[in-house]
Amino acid sequence: MGGVVTIDQKQFIKTARQATGGNDVIAVVKNNAYNHGLQFTVESFLEAGIKAFATTSMDEALTIRELSEEAMVFLMNPVQEIEVAREKDIHITLPSLQYYYDNKDRLSGVKVHLEYAGLFNRSGFENAEDIKEVIRDVYFSDQEPGIDIQGIWTHFGYADEIKMDHYELERSLWMDVLAEVSSTGHNFKYIHAQNSASYARDGLFTGHTHLRLGIALYGSRPYSLLSADDYVQSLSLKAPIIQIRRLTKGQKCGYGGVYEAKDDVHIAIVDIGYGDGILRKRADFDCMIGTRRFPIKALMMSHMIVEVDDIVEVGDEVVLYSNGMRIDEYTNLGVGANSEQLGALNYNSLKKVILNDDRVCR
């Protein structure tokens, strides 16, 4: 009993392959690969032809390296485990002049990607001149080059905000910075800026070597105007009905009587709740039983109340997510970002099932 997350691996690989559009991609697999499972995801993406991965955790970077000796592994967060990065051939971000000068002696032999902050302002250099100072100090001073500057990158924080004009500005700023930095004559092996939304809007930028894709690889649209046919969701979440109750008009149910029957109704008690990682806002919308949608009326820690008819039975499966009830559909409705809904799922209480070539792998 209880909630079950199912991932169709064949479709997962197909979706990832389609999302790349035949381009070289750095797959973002942070936070346990958007809660899909790091090993499963990396192995699936490798099968899809993806050879580079990005995360924010050294532990995850080391796991990826164990899974593939050949893959490019990139740490997007500044780290102090510099010696580990060198030993395991893990690329790291170089986010500022201060970080560079503080760690200059330790960075010898380490592969780095210079980060531009842009409008997102999460991390990174403020301007092109500071980036150029690092390049000049590494390659055009009297000393032998110690650091291996392999890449340059930024992140677009507004690409999925279609109704705002900030993306055009951050894209323009990035292009100007990249052009100025390129004037140093340094050749970057990796130039990556575009997330799923930016790629959907513009294709691969001229002069860029890689996309750096996240949510599109997992089957969610980065914004709602895109066709769902191009982003097939391989993940589903369902739970069984454990009891059917009949309430008369005015009867209440749930903590504090949160649900009150407007008429004589049937309700289904479903074996899933916010303790399993269902966001409370998700309970403002429907679920699916069979081929029909029914309204969720209350969400508790371990149970959910759904108003049903007399055809629904104990044991019927209640679907909260599927390709027919897409995560990005609920993102558009205000439940939470695609990654927020995925990241909330509690795999300590949910059962996870991987479908692989018609075999069930648990």
C-alpha positions in Angstrom: 0.0 0.0 0.0 1.0 3.6 -0.1 2.2 5.9 -2.9 4.2 4.6 -5.8 6.5 6.6 -8.1 7.0 4.8 -11.5 9.5 5.8 -14.1 9.5 4.3 -17.6 13.2 4.1 -18.3 12.8 3.6 -22.1 10.6 6.7 -22.3 13.0 8.6 -20.0 15.9 7.9 -22.3 13.8 8.8 -25.4 12.7 12.1 -23.8 16.2 13.0 -22.9 17.5 12.2 -26.4 14.8 14.3 -28.0 15.4 17.2 -25.6 19.1 17.6 -26.7 18.1 18.2 -30.4 21.3 16.5 -31.4 23.5 19.1 -29.6 26.2 18.5 -27.1 24.6 18.8 -23.6 25.8 19.2 -20.1 23.0 17.4 -18.1 22.1 19.0 -14.8 21.7 16.2 -12.3 21.8 18.1 -9.0 19.7 17.2 -6.0 19.7 13.5 -6.8 18.9 14.2 -10.4 15.7 16.2 -9.6 14.8 13.4 -7.3 14.8 10.7 -10.0 17.8 9.0 -8.6 21.4 9.9 -9.5 22.6 6.5 -10.6 19.5 5.7 -12.7 19.6 9.1 -14.3 23.3 9.2 -15.2 23.2 5.7 -16.6 20.1 6.6 -18.6 21.5 9.9 -19.9 24.7 8.1 -20.9 22.6 5.7 -22.9 20.9 8.8 -24.5 24.3 9.9 -25.7 25.0 12.6 -23.1 28.6 12.7 -22.0 28.8 15.6 -19.6 27.1 16.3 -16.2 26.7 19.2 -13.8 25.8 19.2 -10.1 26.2 21.3 -7.0 27.5 18.6 -4.7 30.9 17.1 -4.5 29.4 13.9 -3.2 27.3 13.7 -6.3 30.2 14.6 -8.5 32.2 11.7 -7.1 29.3 9.3 -7.6 29.1 10.4 -11.3 32.8 9.8 -11.6 32.4 6.3 -10.3 29.6 5.7 -12.8 31.7 7.0 -15.7 35.5 7.4 -16.0 35.1 9.3 -19.3 32.3 11.8 -18.5 33.0 15.5 -18.0 31.8 16.2 -14.4 31.2 19.9 -13.5 30.6 21.3 -10.1 28.5 24.5 -10.4 29.1 25.6 -6.7 32.4 27.0 -5.5 34.2 24.3 -3.5 37.1 24.0 -1.1 37.8 20.3 -1.9 40.1 21.5 -4.6 42.6 18.6 -4.2 39.8 16.1 -4.6 38.7 17.8 -7.8 42.2 17.5 -9.2 42.5 13.9 -8.2 39.2 12.8 -9.6 39.3 15.1 -12.7 36.2 17.1 -11.7 35.8 20.5 -13.3 34.9 23.3 -10.9 33.5 26.8 -11.2 35.7 29.8 -10.7 33.3 32.4 -9.4 35.3 35.5 -8.5 38.7 37.3 -8.4 38.7 36.8 -4.6 38.3 33.0 -5.0 41.0 32.9 -7.6 43.6 34.8 -5.6 42.7 33.1 -2.4 43.2 29.6 -4.0 45.6 30.3 -6.8 48.4 28.1 -5.5 46.0 25.2 -4.8 44.3 25.4 -8.2 47.3 24.2 -10.2 46.3 21.4 -12.5 42.6 21.9 -11.8 40.1 22.3 -14.7 37.9 25.4 -14.1 35.0 27.2 -15.8 34.8 31.0 -15.3 31.4 32.0 -14.1 29.6 35.3 -15.1 27.0 36.4 -12.6 24.7 38.3 -15.0 21.3 39.4 -13.9 20.8 36.2 -11.9 23.5 37.3 -9.4 23.7 33.9 -7.7 27.4 33.6 -8.1 30.0 34.7 -10.5 32.3 37.5 -11.8 30.6 40.9 -12.1 32.2 41.9 -15.4 34.4 40.9 -18.3 37.4 42.8 -17.1 37.7 40.7 -13.9 37.4 37.5 -16.0 40.1 38.8 -18.4 42.4 39.5 -15.5 42.3 35.9 -14.5 43.0 34.7 -18.1 45.9 37.2 -18.4 47.3 36.1 -15.0 47.2 32.5 -16.0 48.3 32.5 -19.6 50.0 35.8 -20.3 52.2 36.4 -17.3 55.8 35.2 -16.8 54.7 32.2 -14.7 53.9 28.8 -16.1 50.1 28.2 -16.5 48.9 26.3 -13.5 45.1 26.4 -13.8 43.5 24.8 -16.8 40.7 27.2 -17.9 38.4 24.9 -19.8 35.1 26.7 -19.8 33.1 29.9 -19.4 29.4 29.9 -18.3 26.5 31.8 -16.9 22.9 31.1 -15.9 19.8 32.8 -17.2 17.3 33.4 -14.4 14.6 34.9 -16.6 14.4 32.7 -19.7 11.2 31.0 -18.6 9.5 34.4 -17.7 7.9 34.9 -21.1 5.9 38.0 -20.0 9.0 39.8 -18.8 11.7 41.4 -20.9 14.6 40.6 -18.5 15.8 37.6 -20.6 16.6 39.7 -23.6 18.7 41.9 -21.4 20.6 39.1 -19.6 21.2 37.4 -22.9 22.6 40.7 -24.4 24.8 41.3 -21.4 26.2 37.8 -21.6 26.9 38.0 -25.3 28.8 41.3 -24.7 30.8 39.8 -21.9 31.6 36.7 -23.9 32.8 38.8 -26.9 35.0 40.9 -24.7 36.5 37.9 -23.0 37.1 36.2 -26.3 39.2 39.1 -27.3 42.0 37.7 -25.1 42.4 35.0 -27.7 41.8 32.2 -25.2 40.0 29.2 -26.6 37.4 27.6 -24.4 36.5 24.0 -24.8 33.2 24.5 -23.0 31.0 27.6 -23.5 27.6 27.0 -21.9 24.9 29.3 -20.8 21.5 28.0 -22.0 19.0 26.2 -19.8 15.9 24.4 -21.1 13.9 27.6 -21.5 16.6 29.5 -23.3 17.2 26.7 -25.7 13.5 26.4 -26.4 13.4 30.1 -27.2 16.6 30.5 -29.2 18.2 27.2 -30.2 21.9 26.8 -29.5 23.6 30.2 -29.5 26.3 30.7 -32.1 29.7 30.2 -30.7 28.5 28.1 -27.8 29.7 24.5 -27.5 27.1 23.0 -25.1 23.6 23.4 -23.8 23.3 23.0 -20.0 19.8 21.4 -19.7 17.8 20.5 -16.7 14.1 20.1 -16.5 13.5 19.4 -20.2 15.6 16.3 -20.0 13.2 15.0 -17.4 10.1 15.6 -19.5 8.8 18.9 -18.3 8.2 22.0 -20.4 10.3 25.0 -19.2 7.3 27.2 -19.9 3.6 26.5 -20.8 3.5 27.8 -24.3 5.5 24.9 -25.6 3.8 21.7 -26.9 3.5 18.9 -24.4 4.1 16.5 -27.3 7.8 17.5 -27.3 8.3 16.8 -23.6 6.9 13.4 -22.7 6.9 12.8 -18.9 8.0 9.3 -18.0 7.3 9.7 -14.3 3.9 8.9 -12.6 2.7 9.1 -9.0 -0.3 7.1 -7.8 -1.7 5.8 -4.6 -4.6 3.4 -3.7 -7.9 4.2 -2.2 -8.1 2.5 1.2 -11.6 3.4 2.2 -14.8 4.8 0.8 -17.0 6.8 3.2 -20.4 8.4 2.8 -20.9 11.8 4.3 -24.3 13.5 4.8 -24.7 17.2 4.0 -22.9 19.3 6.7 -20.6 16.5 7.9 -17.0 17.4 8.2 -13.8 15.4 7.7 -10.1 15.9 8.2 -8.0 18.0 10.7 -10.1 20.7 12.1 -13.0 19.7 9.9 -11.2 21.2 6.9 -13.7 19.5 4.5 -17.4 20.0 4.8 -19.8 18.1 2.6 -22.1 20.5 0.6 -24.5 17.6 -0.1 -24.7 13.9 0.6 -21.4 12.7 -1.0 -19.0 9.8 -1.3 -15.4 10.4 -0.3 -12.3 8.3 -1.0 -9.5 8.1 1.6 -6.3 7.8 -0.3 -3.0 6.4 1.1 -0.8 9.4 0.4 -0.3 12.9 2.0 2.0 15.8 2.4 4.4 13.6 4.4 5.0 11.8 1.1 6.0 15.1 -0.4 2.8 16.2 -2.0 2.7 20.0 -2.0 -0.3 21.4 -0.3 -1.1 23.6 -3.3 -1.4 20.4 -5.4 -4.5 19.6 -3.4 -6.3 22.6 -4.8 -6.7 20.6 -8.1 -8.0 17.4 -9.4 -6.6 13.8 -9.4 -7.5 11.0 -11.8 -9.2 7.7 -11.1 -9.4 5.5 -14.2 -10.1 7.9 -17.0 -12.0 10.5 -15.0 -10.9 13.5 -12.9 -12.2 14.1 -9.3 -11.6 17.0 -6.9 -9.2 16.7 -4.0 -10.8 18.1 -0.9 -8.2 17.8 1.8 -4.6 16.8 2.2 -3.3 15.4 5.5 0.1 14.0 6.5 -0.6 10.5 5.4 -4.0 10.7 3.7 -5.8 12.5 1.0 -9.6 13.0 0.7 -11.2 12.9 -2.7 -14.8 13.6 -3.5 -16.0 10.7 -5.8 -19.1 9.0 -7.1 -20.5 5.6 -6.2 -18.7 3.9 -9.1 -15.2 4.4 -7.5 -14.1 1.4 -5.3 -11.6 0.6 -2.6 -8.3 -0.4 -4.2 -8.7 1.9 -7.2 -5.6 3.8 -8.1 -5.6 7.6 -7.7 -3.1 9.3 -10.1 -1.5 12.6 -9.0 1.1 12.9 -11.7 1.4 11.2 -15.2 1.9 12.3 -18.7 -1.8 13.1 -18.7 -1.5 15.0 -15.4 1.8 16.7 -16.1 4.0 18.3 -13.5 4.4 21.3 -15.8 0.6 21.6 -16.0 0.5 22.2 -12.2 3.5 24.6 -12.5 1.4 26.7 -14.8 -1.5 26.6 -12.3 0.8 27.9 -9.5 1.5 24.7 -7.5 5.2 25.2 -7.6 8.1 25.1 -10.0 8.7 21.9 -11.9 11.8 21.2 -9.9 10.0 22.1 -6.7 7.3 19.5 -7.2 9.8 16.8 -8.1 12.2 17.8 -5.3 9.5 17.5 -2.6 8.7 13.8 -3.3 9.7 11.7 -0.3 11.3 8.5 -1.4 11.7 7.4 2.2 7.9 6.8 2.3 7.1 6.3 -1.4 7.8 3.2 -3.3 9.9 3.7 -6.4 9.5 1.4 -9.4 11.7 1.6 -12.6 10.2 0.0 -15.7 12.9 -1.3 -18.0 12.2 -3.2 -21.2 8.9 -4.4 -19.8 10.7 -5.7 -16.7 10.0 -4.1 -13.3 13.2 -3.0 -11.4 12.5 -1.8 -7.9 
